[in-house]
Amino acid sequence: MSSQSVRLVFPPNLYDEPVINRLLRQYSFTVNILRANVTVEQGWMDIQISGKTAEIESSFIWLRDQGIEVIILSN
């Protein structure tokens, strides 16, 4: 079991999309939302993901493919 904290930076076109819902349906790990800020100009969310390392890494690829910037905060 592994845990990683990341900041997700969302482009404006994804503000109305259920990205976290899709993430949790596609991968079997736990997500804890630490903090978030969404305005008309920008949006970001800090989350902690706990689960299998391979799934976490795969989810980062999926998030980037959706157009979300993934910034590693800690391991």
C-alpha positions in Angstrom: 0.0 0.0 0.0 1.3 3.4 -1.0 0.2 7.0 -0.4 0.9 10.1 -2.5 -0.3 13.7 -2.2 -0.8 15.6 -5.5 -2.2 18.9 -6.7 -4.6 18.6 -9.6 -4.8 21.7 -11.8 -8.0 21.7 -13.9 -8.5 23.6 -17.1 -11.7 25.7 -17.3 -13.4 23.3 -19.7 -13.4 20.6 -17.1 -14.9 22.6 -14.2 -18.4 21.0 -14.8 -17.1 17.5 -15.4 -17.2 14.8 -12.7 -13.5 14.0 -13.0 -13.0 12.7 -9.4 -16.1 10.5 -9.7 -14.8 9.0 -12.9 -11.3 8.5 -11.3 -12.8 6.6 -8.4 -15.0 4.4 -10.6 -12.0 3.5 -12.8 -9.4 2.9 -10.0 -9.8 1.1 -6.7 -8.0 3.3 -4.2 -8.9 5.8 -1.6 -8.9 9.6 -2.3 -8.9 12.2 0.5 -9.5 15.8 -0.6 -7.2 18.0 1.4 -8.1 21.4 0.0 -9.4 22.9 -3.2 -9.9 26.3 -4.9 -12.1 26.8 -8.0 -12.8 30.2 -9.6 -13.8 31.3 -13.0 -10.2 31.6 -14.1 -8.6 28.6 -12.4 -9.2 25.5 -10.4 -7.0 23.2 -8.3 -7.4 20.4 -5.8 -4.9 18.8 -3.4 -5.7 15.2 -2.8 -4.1 12.2 -1.1 -4.3 8.9 -2.9 -3.8 5.6 -1.0 -3.6 2.3 -2.8 -1.4 0.2 -5.0 1.5 2.0 -6.5 0.8 0.8 -10.1 -2.8 2.0 -9.9 -1.7 5.4 -8.6 0.8 5.9 -11.4 -1.7 4.7 -13.9 -4.3 7.2 -12.6 -1.8 10.0 -13.1 -1.5 9.1 -16.8 -5.3 9.0 -17.0 -5.6 12.4 -15.4 -3.0 13.9 -17.7 -4.8 12.4 -20.7 -8.0 14.3 -19.5 -6.0 17.6 -19.6 -5.4 17.9 -15.9 -1.9 18.9 -14.6 -0.7 16.6 -11.9 1.9 18.0 -9.5 3.5 15.7 -7.0 3.4 17.2 -3.5 4.8 14.3 -1.4 5.2 10.5 -1.4 
